[in-house]
Each structure stands twice: as C-alpha cells, then as structure tokens.
Amino acid sequence: MPSSEHTPDEEMTSAEKRHDQLTSAPDATESDAAPRIEVSEHNGNTRIDIAPDAAVRPGPGPGVSEDEISDGS
C-alpha cells in the first residue's frame, strides 16, 4: 500500500498538490508552502487579502522605488 507521501495525483487534494509542488524544489523549505492569501465571505461577496505574514507580497519589493517602476528602470 502506498504511503500518504506518494499518493497518485487523483487522490491528492488541491492543498496537498500545492504543498507538494511548492516544497519539491531542491532548496525549498516548509515555509515556501505557507498560505499567502486569506479568503473570506461578507454578505455574499468574496474578499481575497494578502496574508499579513506572507513572505511574498505583490508590489515592487524592498529597495525598489516608485520612480524606478514608473520609468521602467
């Protein structure tokens, strides 16, 4: 019987597939698979927010100024 670590794709949940993919690189760590968004429902509307402790966030990143983005540098 196969171990839970090596289940076929059909038997893996979306969360398991995501975790497997994000931790399979040679230098990957468990934190690479940490959730980066929070999804909530409010009065029938779905809200998606970037998790406050997400290691990877949208935007220019540290050390990149808004001027560098606007002039394409």
Secondary structure, DSSP 8 states (H G I E B T S, - for coil): ---GGG--GGGS-HHHHHHHHHT-STT--GGGGS--EEEEEETTEEEEEE-TT-SS-SSS-TT--HHHHHTT-
